[in-house]
Amino acid sequence: MTRCPGTARPWPPPAPAGHARPPQPAARPAATADAGRAWLRNAMAALAVLAAAAAVVSWDAQYVMVAQARRVPAIAAVEAGIPDTGALIFATLGIALALHGRRALRPRTLNVACVGLSLTMNAIAAGPGWRDTAIWVMPAAVYALASDTLIGVVRAWALARMHATGQALEGEESTPLAVAGAAALWLLRLALAPASTLAGFRRWTVEECPVAPGRKAPAAPPAPPTPQPVQDPPPLPPRRRRADGRPGKQDLLIALASQRHDLRRLPLSRVARIAGQIGAEVDLHQGTARRVLRAHVQALQNHTTPPAATEARP
C-alpha cells in the first residue's frame, strides 16, 4: 500500500465496511497453450517461406537440365517443378494428420522421397566438384529436415492436448528419418559383419515374406505353456473413509470402474479415458483419477495388492 504525495491517505483507498474487494484476475491457464499455438503458426509460416526458396533453387537447376533433354521450354518448366510440388503437398497432408494426433508415416515418407528425387536431380544438374554440388543440394536438404521435424512437433503438441483431456493416445511411430538411420546402421553392420548380417536378413525375409500372394508359411507350433499355479486374487486393503462415514472420491472411482469394466483384462491404453469420464462424475481431478485407476489396474493385473486410496485434504 502506498500513500499519495502530500496527503496522509493510503492508496488505493480501503474498501468500505461490509464490502469485499473484487478478486484480482488470475493468469489464464491457457496462456501456455496459446503461446505454443502461436509458435507453431510461426514455424509453419517459416516452413512455407523455406519451401518456396528451396523450390526456386531446385526449379532453376532442374529446368536447365530438363530443357536440354526435352527441347520444349513449356514442358521443361512444368516438369522441373513436379518434385518440389509433390514434397509440399505431402508435407501439408502430414501436418493435417499430425494436428489430429494421427500417424503421418506415409505422407512423411513420400515427402522425404520427393525431396530425395529433387536432391538427385539437383546433384546431376550441378557442375563437377563438391562445391557446386553442395550449393545446389543444400536448400532441398534443409527443407527435408525442417518439414519432417515440424510434422513431428505438431503431432507431439496434438498428443499433449489429447492427453490433457483424457483422450486415448496412439503409440509412437517410426519416422522417415528414424527409418533412414536404421537403414544406415544396418549397412554399417553389413560392412563389419557380413556373414551374420546376411544370415539374419535371410531369416527375416523367410519369416515375413509370403510364400504366395496373401499367404505365409505356417509357423512352428509354439511350445506348450508351463502350467502356473492358480492364485487367489489379493484382498483389497481397507479404504480410508471420510469423517461422515461415506466413501471417498477415489473409492467411488474404483468401484464404478470395477462395475463397468473388467479391470483385470482392461488394456492400459484405455485407463486414461475411463478415468477421465468417471472422475468427472465423482468430481475428482482428472490427473488424480488417472493416477489412482492406473495404479489399481496395474496392481490387479500383476497380482499384487492395490495401493490404498488417500483423499486429498481440502
N, C-alpha and C positions, 0 to 999 in steps of 0.2 A: 504494500500500500504506500503510495506517495502523497505528498502534500503539494497543493497548488502554491506557487511562489507568491509571497506577500499575504497569505491567509493561513489560518490555522485549521482549515477544513481538510480532511483527508480526501483523496481522490483515488478511485471512484467513491462517490458518497455511499454510506452504508444503506442497506435495504431497509425500508420501513418495517416497523414491528409487525409480526404476523405474516410477512411476505418473504418467501424464499427467493434467492437469486435464480434466474434461469440457468439451467445447466449449460456449461460450455460445450460447443460442438466438438466431438471427438474425431480423430482422424479416421477417415473411411478405411475399412479393412480391404476394400477393393483397389486401393491406390497402387499396391504392388502389381496386381493383375493388369491394371490399366497401363502401367509403365511397361510391363512385359509385352503387352499387345502393341504399344507404340513402337517399341524396339523391333518387333517382328515386321511391322509395316515398313519401317525404315530399311530393314535388311532386304525385304522383297523389292522395294524401290531401287536400292543399290544393285541388287542382282539383275533387275531389268536393264539398268544402265550398262552393267558389265556385259550382259548378253548382247546388247546392241553393239558395243565396242568390239567384242570378240567376233561377232558376225560380220562386221565391216571388214576387219582384218582378214578373216578367212575367205570372205567373198572375193576380195581383191586378188588373193593368191590363187584361188580356185578358178576364177573367171579367166585369168590369163592362160592357165593350163588347159581348161576345157575349150577355150576359143581356138587354141592351136590344133586341137583334135577334131572339133565339130565344124569349124569354119562358119558357124552361123551365130552372130552376136546375141540375138534374142534367146536362142536355146541355151547358149553358154551362160547368159545372165541368170536364167531360171535354174539351170542345173547347179550352178555354183552356190545357190542359197538353200538347196534342199537339206544338207546335213544339219546346218545350224537351225533351220526352221523346225526340223524334227526334234532336235535337242530341246528347243524352247517349249514345244508342245508337250513333250514327255515330262519336262520339269514342272510345267504348270499342272499337269494331271497328278504328279506326285505330291505337290503342295496341297491340292484339293483333297486328296485322300488322307494326307497327314493331318489336316485340320480336323478331321473326324476321328482321329486316333487309329485309322486303319493302316494295314500294312501296304506299303507302296513299293514293294520289291520289283515288280515288273516295270512300272514307269521309270524307276531309278536306274534299273539295268539298261533299259532302252535309251535313256538319256545319256548314260556313260558310253553306250555303244555308238550313238550318233556323234558324240564328241570325239570318240576314238576314230571314227571314219573321217571327220573333219581334220583331226590331227594328222592322219596318214596322208590325206591329200595335200595338206599344207607342207608336210615334210617333203613330199615328192616335188611340189612346185618350188620349194626353196632352192637356192643355189648350193653349190658344193661347199662343204665345210660346216663345222659345228656352230659357228657364229650365225650364219644365215638361217640354219635350221631352228636354232633357239629363238630367233626373232619372230619367225612365223608360227612356231608351235606354242609359245608361252601364253598368248591370250586365251586360246581354247582350253589349255590345261588348267589355268586359273579358274575359268568358268566352270569346268567339270568339278573341281574341288569345292568351289563356293556353292554351287547349286545342290550337290548331294548333301553337303553339310547343313545347308539351310533346311532341306526337307527333313533331315533327322531332328533338328532342333524344333521345328514346327510340330512334329509328331510327339516329341517329349513334352512340349508345352501343352498339347491337347490331352495327353495321357495324365499329366498332372492335374488338369482341370477335372477330368473324369474321376480321378482318384479322390479329389476333394469332395465330389458329390456322391461318392459311394457307388459309382457305376462299375460294371465288370470290365476288367482290363485284359488286353491281349498280351501274350508273351512277347519277348524280344525277338526280332527277326534279324537275319543276316543282311547286311548292307552290301551294295556292289563293291565298295572299297574293301570291306572285310573279305568278300569272296576273292577279289584280286590279290589281297595279301595272303590268303590261304593258298591260292594257286602258286604264288611266288615262293612261299615256304615249301610247298610240295616239290617244285622244281629244284630248289636248293637241296632237299633231301635226296632227290633223284640223282643229283650230281655227286653227293657224298656217299650214298649207299644205294647204288642202282639195283643190285640183286634183290634185297629185301623190299625196296620200294615197288619194283615191278611185280614182285610176288603178291604184295598187299593189294596193288591195283588190280591184278588179275582176279584175286579172291573177291574184291568188292564188285567188280564187273559181273562175275558169275552169279553173285548173290542178288544183285539189284536189277540187272537187265532181264527182260522177259525172254523165255525160250521161244515164244510165238507171240503174235500180236494179242496183247491183253492177258497173257498167261505167264506165270513164273514157275520155275522148277519147285517141286514140293520140298519144303524144308525138312531137315532131320527131325524125327519125333523128339520132343523135349523129355528130359529125364523126369521120372515120377517125383512129385514133390514129397519131401520128407514130412510125415505127419507131425503136426505140432500139438502139444497138449492143450486141451480146451481150458481156457482161463475164465473164471468168473469176472464179470465186469467189476471194476473197483467201486467201492461205495462212495457216494458223493459226500464231501465234507459238509459240516453244518454251515449254513449261510448266516451272515450277520444280518439281523433284522433291525428295523427302526425302533425308535423309542415307543411308538404306539403299537408294536407287535405286528405291523403289516410288512410284507416282503419288500425289499428294496428294488430299485430300478434294474440293477444288474440281475437279480434273481428273476424278475419278470421277463427280462430279455432272454435268459437261458431257457426259462420254462416255455415261453411262447415259441422259441426256435425249436425246442425239442418236440412240441406238439405238431408243428407244421412240417418238419423235415427230419429225415433220418441222419442225425449228426455223425454217426459212425461211418457212414458212406458218403457224406457230403464233400464234394471237391472244394479245396481251399480257395479256388478262384471265385466261388460263389459266396464266400463268407462275407465279404465287404458289402455286397448289395443287400443280402438278407439282414445284416446288422444295421445298415442304414435305414431300411424300411421299418424293422421292429423298434429300433432305437427312437425313431420319430413318434411311434405310437406310445411308448412309455416315457417320452420326454427325457431321453438320455442322449448325451453328446455323441455325435457320430464317431469321433475318434475313440472315445472310451468304449462305445459299443463294439466297434471293430476289434479293438484290442482284447476285450473280455471274451467275445464269442470265438475269436480265432484261437485264443489260448485254451478255451474249453473244448473246441473241436479237435485240436491237436492232441490234447490230453486223452480224449476218448479214443481217438484212432491209434495212439501209441500205447494204449492200455496202461496209462499212468493215472494218478489221482488228479482230477481237475483242481486248479487253484481256487481258493475261496474268494468270493466276490467281496470287495471292500467298497463301501459307499463313500463318495467324496463329501467332506464336510461343507455345509453351506457357507 
